[in-house]
Amino acid sequence: MKPDIYIPWDEKLVHYNFGQDHPLAPIRVELAMRLAQELGVISRENLFEPVILATNEQLLRAHSADYIAAVTTAGANPQQAALEFGLGTSDNPVFAGMHEASARVSGATLMAANAVWNGEAKHAVNLAGGLHHAQRASASGFCIYNDIAVAIYDLLEQGAKRIAYIDIDAHHGDGVANIFYDDPRVLTISIHESPATLFPGTGWPSETGGTDAPGSCVNIALPAGTGDQGWLRAFVSVVPQVIDVFSPEIIFGQNGADSHIHDPLTHLALSVDGQRCAYELIHQLSHRHGGKLVAVGGGGYDVADAVPRSWANLLAVVAGSELAKDAAIPHDYLEYVQSSLGSLGVPSGISFSDGMKPWAKPIDQGFNDRDPVDAAIMATRSAAFPNFGLDPEVNSWF
């Protein structure tokens, strides 16, 4: 019997580590996995190890040979930057073993994608993955190798014809979008904070795909301060419609948790409950189109609190757990967080939930073109829907 959820897991995944003072703290992945296990959401039966590193041949599908060589050389000589490749900046400092650590993250996403594609599991998750800013020939935004693109190319090599990628990180998923901008086999959808107020400054609704793949890219750019209701309204007013027309064989979901209201680097205002709703919507969409879902992590910088709780919710949704949303955080787990992070490790959330009850109000209920969220939704529908034979003015509901 195939498992409900397949999780490539290896403690070496936390070796993807830019240093103690860097915002992308690898312990956030460890904490999320620990919390999910202590809550009973997942068990050792769901974990598959060891994680096999992506080969250079697999990495070369998404990255240039010169770039891979630069990453390998820099990781062997950590004092030597390669700024022309984005290596050695404050965002992407060089660290020892960088190539191996990054290839391991890509390897875990490859394992997850192949388990689902080949029918070994219904769904798969790699919380260490989701490095969506990495470009074909450069590092960017804390991302060295683009594990998502590496895995998507692997499935295309195996014969996949329609792959959908849904990115709900607060930042635009620019690396994945750029790599597949001219590939009609891959639909990239990103719902993120407006590029007017957040890195990387891309992801406008007008970015709809290259000349060889018009409509392959869909961007929903939401104003800073958008909370659960506005975010969910935007999702259900755009994403299900284009997914249903595209009819993917498999869905990749990038689940950055930095949309949370307490995240220190972004300006959205979602609760853990709103994020869980998003995970549920993507999970439902996958089952409308064959049930194949690969979920990866992404950003998220409220390390001690929001990220572990959010991703434990993600694992619960993907695993089909019956755990109540208001389940208490185990005392032993809270003690572990504090002992690991000291004064930084005092979670404000003592429940699996933030106590909110958001729901997705569709665009046909009370549309207001003077509301910034509704205006953003309509900008995306106007730019994207015609490429799918959809009328931006005709309302439809998930």
C-alpha positions in Angstrom: 0.0 0.0 0.0 1.4 3.3 -1.0 2.0 5.9 1.8 -0.2 9.0 2.0 2.9 11.1 2.2 6.5 10.5 1.2 9.2 12.7 2.9 12.8 12.4 1.8 14.6 13.2 5.1 18.2 13.3 6.1 19.7 15.3 8.9 22.3 16.5 6.5 19.7 18.6 4.8 20.3 21.2 7.5 23.9 21.6 6.2 22.5 24.1 3.7 23.5 26.8 6.1 24.7 30.4 5.4 25.8 31.0 9.0 24.5 31.9 12.4 23.4 35.5 11.6 21.8 34.7 8.2 17.9 34.9 8.1 17.5 31.5 6.4 18.1 29.5 9.5 18.1 25.7 8.7 16.8 24.9 12.2 13.3 26.0 11.0 13.1 22.9 8.9 14.3 20.7 11.8 11.7 22.3 14.1 8.8 21.8 11.7 9.7 18.2 11.3 10.0 17.7 15.0 6.7 19.5 15.7 4.8 17.4 13.1 6.2 14.2 14.6 5.4 15.2 18.2 1.9 16.1 17.2 1.5 12.7 15.4 1.0 14.2 12.0 3.8 12.2 10.5 5.8 9.2 11.7 9.1 7.5 10.9 7.2 5.4 8.3 6.8 8.5 6.2 10.5 9.3 6.2 12.8 8.0 3.5 16.6 8.1 3.7 19.3 8.6 2.8 18.8 11.6 0.5 20.7 11.1 -2.7 22.5 14.2 -4.1 21.4 15.5 -7.4 24.0 14.6 -10.0 25.7 17.3 -12.1 23.8 15.9 -15.1 20.5 16.6 -13.4 21.6 20.0 -12.2 22.8 20.9 -15.7 19.2 20.8 -17.0 18.4 23.9 -14.9 21.8 25.5 -14.5 24.8 26.4 -16.6 28.0 24.4 -16.4 30.0 27.5 -15.5 27.7 28.2 -12.6 27.9 24.7 -11.2 31.6 24.8 -11.5 31.7 28.2 -9.6 29.5 26.8 -6.8 31.7 23.7 -6.5 34.9 25.8 -6.5 33.6 28.3 -4.0 32.4 25.6 -1.6 35.8 24.1 -1.6 37.4 27.5 -1.0 35.0 29.4 1.2 37.1 32.5 1.4 36.9 33.0 -2.4 33.8 34.8 -3.6 32.4 34.6 -7.2 30.4 37.8 -7.4 29.7 37.4 -11.1 27.7 34.3 -10.1 26.0 36.0 -7.1 28.2 34.0 -4.7 29.8 35.8 -1.7 27.1 38.5 -1.2 25.3 39.1 2.1 22.3 37.3 0.7 24.3 34.4 -0.6 27.5 34.0 1.4 29.9 31.2 0.5 30.1 28.3 2.9 32.2 25.1 3.0 30.5 22.2 1.2 28.0 24.5 -0.5 27.7 22.4 -3.7 27.1 19.2 -1.8 24.6 20.8 0.6 22.7 22.5 -2.3 22.8 19.3 -4.4 21.3 17.4 -1.5 18.4 19.7 -1.2 17.8 19.3 -5.0 18.2 15.5 -4.5 15.4 15.5 -1.9 13.0 17.3 -4.2 14.0 14.9 -7.0 13.2 12.0 -4.8 9.9 13.5 -3.8 8.9 14.3 -7.4 9.8 10.8 -8.7 8.0 9.1 -5.8 4.8 10.9 -6.8 5.3 10.7 -10.6 6.0 7.0 -10.5 3.1 6.1 -8.2 5.1 5.2 -5.2 3.2 7.7 -3.0 0.2 9.9 -3.3 1.9 13.1 -2.2 5.5 14.0 -1.2 7.1 16.9 0.8 10.6 18.3 1.0 10.5 21.2 3.5 14.2 22.0 2.9 13.4 22.7 -0.7 11.6 25.6 -2.4 14.7 27.6 -3.4 12.8 29.5 -6.0 15.1 32.5 -6.6 18.1 30.6 -8.0 18.6 31.6 -11.7 20.0 29.5 -14.4 23.5 31.0 -14.0 23.5 32.8 -10.7 22.5 32.5 -7.0 19.8 34.9 -5.7 17.8 35.5 -2.6 19.3 32.8 -0.4 19.0 30.2 -3.2 22.0 28.4 -4.8 20.5 25.6 -6.9 16.8 25.8 -8.0 15.6 22.4 -6.7 12.2 23.0 -8.1 13.4 23.5 -11.6 15.8 20.6 -11.4 12.9 18.3 -10.4 10.5 19.7 -13.0 13.1 19.1 -15.8 13.6 15.6 -14.5 9.9 14.8 -15.0 9.8 16.5 -18.4 12.7 14.2 -19.4 10.5 11.3 -18.3 7.7 12.4 -20.5 5.5 14.8 -18.5 3.6 17.2 -20.8 1.8 19.5 -18.4 3.3 20.5 -15.0 1.8 23.3 -12.9 3.8 25.2 -10.3 2.0 27.2 -7.6 4.1 29.5 -5.5 2.6 31.0 -2.4 5.8 32.5 -0.9 5.6 36.2 -0.1 8.3 36.8 -2.6 7.8 36.3 -6.4 9.0 32.9 -7.6 11.2 34.5 -10.2 13.8 31.8 -10.7 11.3 29.1 -11.6 9.3 31.6 -13.8 12.4 32.8 -15.6 13.7 29.3 -16.3 10.4 28.1 -17.8 9.2 31.4 -19.2 9.4 30.0 -22.8 8.3 26.4 -22.1 4.6 25.8 -22.7 4.7 22.5 -20.8 5.2 24.3 -17.5 2.6 26.7 -16.0 4.1 28.9 -13.2 1.7 30.7 -10.9 3.0 33.0 -8.2 0.9 34.9 -5.6 3.1 37.3 -3.7 3.6 40.7 -2.2 3.8 43.5 -4.8 7.2 43.9 -6.4 6.8 47.6 -5.6 7.5 46.8 -1.9 9.5 43.5 -1.9 12.4 41.7 -3.4 13.0 40.6 -6.2 11.1 43.5 -7.8 9.4 41.3 -10.4 6.2 39.4 -10.7 3.8 42.0 -12.2 0.6 40.8 -13.8 2.0 41.8 -17.2 4.6 39.1 -17.0 2.7 36.4 -18.8 5.2 34.2 -20.6 7.7 34.3 -23.4 7.0 34.4 -27.2 7.1 30.6 -27.4 4.8 30.1 -24.4 2.2 32.9 -24.0 0.2 32.4 -20.9 2.8 30.1 -19.2 3.3 32.6 -16.4 0.6 34.0 -14.0 1.4 36.6 -11.3 -0.8 37.9 -8.6 0.9 40.9 -7.0 -0.9 41.8 -3.7 -0.5 45.1 -1.8 1.6 45.1 1.4 -0.7 44.5 4.4 -2.9 41.9 2.7 -4.3 39.5 5.2 -6.1 36.2 5.2 -9.4 37.2 3.5 -7.8 39.3 0.8 -5.1 36.7 0.0 -7.6 33.8 -0.1 -10.0 35.9 -2.3 -7.1 36.5 -4.7 -6.2 32.8 -4.9 -9.7 31.5 -5.6 -10.4 34.2 -8.1 -7.5 33.3 -10.3 -5.7 30.0 -9.6 -8.4 27.3 -9.9 -9.6 28.8 -13.2 -6.3 28.7 -15.0 -5.3 25.3 -13.4 -8.6 23.8 -14.7 -7.9 25.0 -18.2 -4.3 23.9 -18.2 -5.2 20.5 -16.6 -1.8 19.5 -15.2 -0.6 16.0 -14.8 1.2 16.9 -11.6 1.3 20.0 -9.3 4.3 21.4 -7.5 3.5 23.7 -4.6 6.1 26.1 -3.1 4.9 26.9 0.4 7.0 29.7 1.8 5.7 30.7 5.2 6.9 34.3 5.0 3.4 35.6 4.3 2.7 35.3 8.1 2.0 38.6 9.9 5.0 38.1 12.2 7.5 37.5 9.5 10.4 40.0 9.9 11.3 40.4 6.2 7.9 40.8 4.5 4.7 42.8 4.8 1.8 40.5 4.3 -0.5 39.7 7.2 -1.6 36.1 7.0 -2.3 33.9 10.0 -1.2 30.2 10.3 -4.9 29.5 9.7 -4.9 31.4 6.5 -1.8 29.6 5.3 -3.4 26.3 6.1 -6.4 27.3 4.0 -4.0 27.9 1.1 -2.4 24.5 1.6 -5.9 22.9 1.6 -6.8 24.7 -1.6 -3.7 23.5 -3.4 -4.3 20.0 -2.1 -7.9 20.1 -3.4 -6.7 21.3 -6.8 -4.3 18.4 -7.0 -7.1 15.9 -6.4 -9.2 17.6 -9.1 -6.4 16.8 -11.5 -5.2 13.3 -10.7 -4.0 13.8 -7.1 -0.2 14.1 -7.8 1.2 16.8 -5.5 4.8 17.6 -4.6 5.1 20.2 -1.9 8.3 22.1 -0.9 9.1 24.7 1.7 10.6 28.1 0.8 11.0 31.3 2.7 10.0 32.0 6.3 12.0 33.9 8.9 9.9 33.8 12.1 12.0 30.8 12.9 10.9 29.9 16.4 7.2 30.2 15.9 5.3 30.8 12.6 7.4 28.7 10.3 7.3 25.4 12.3 3.6 25.8 13.0 2.8 26.7 9.4 4.8 23.8 8.0 3.4 21.4 10.5 0.0 22.4 9.2 1.2 21.8 5.7 2.3 18.3 6.6 -1.0 17.7 8.3 -3.0 18.8 5.2 -0.9 16.7 2.8 -0.9 13.7 5.1 -4.7 13.9 5.6 -4.3 14.1 9.3 -7.4 14.4 11.5 -5.5 16.5 14.1 -7.7 19.3 15.4 -6.5 22.7 14.2 -6.5 24.1 17.8 -4.3 21.3 19.1 -1.9 22.4 21.8 1.8 22.6 21.1 3.5 19.8 23.1 5.4 21.0 26.2 8.5 19.0 25.3 8.7 20.6 21.9 8.4 24.1 23.4 11.3 23.3 25.8 13.4 22.0 22.9 12.8 25.2 20.9 13.9 27.3 23.9 17.0 25.2 24.6 18.0 25.3 20.9 17.4 29.0 20.3 17.7 30.6 23.8 16.0 33.9 24.1 15.0 33.8 20.5 13.2 30.5 21.0 10.1 31.5 22.8 7.1 30.8 20.5 4.2 33.1 20.9 1.8 30.5 19.5 1.0 27.8 22.0 -1.5 26.2 19.6 -1.3 24.6 16.2 -3.6 27.5 15.1 -3.6 31.3 15.5 -7.3 31.1 16.4 -8.5 32.6 13.1 -11.3 31.2 10.9 -10.6 32.7 7.5 -12.6 31.6 4.4 -12.2 32.4 0.7 -14.7 35.0 -0.5 -14.8 34.9 -4.3 -14.5 37.9 -6.5 -18.2 37.9 -7.5 -19.2 38.7 -4.0 -18.9 42.5 -3.4 -16.2 43.4 -6.0 -14.9 46.9 -5.5 -12.4 48.3 -8.1 -11.3 50.9 -5.5 -10.1 48.2 -3.1 -6.4 47.6 -3.7 -6.8 43.8 -3.4 -9.7 43.6 -5.8 -7.8 45.9 -8.2 -4.8 43.5 -8.0 -7.0 40.5 -8.7 -8.6 42.2 -11.7 -5.2 43.2 -13.1 -4.1 39.6 -13.1 -7.3 38.3 -14.6 -7.2 40.9 -17.3 -3.6 40.0 -18.2 -3.8 36.3 -17.8 -7.3 35.0 -18.5 -7.4 35.7 -22.3 -4.4 33.3 -22.7 -6.6 30.6 -21.3 -9.8 31.5 -23.2 -11.3 32.9 -20.0 -13.3 36.1 -19.7 -11.9 38.3 -16.9 -15.3 39.8 -16.4 -17.1 36.4 -16.0 -17.0 35.3 -12.4 -16.5 31.7 -11.5 -16.0 30.0 -8.1 -13.8 27.2 -6.9 
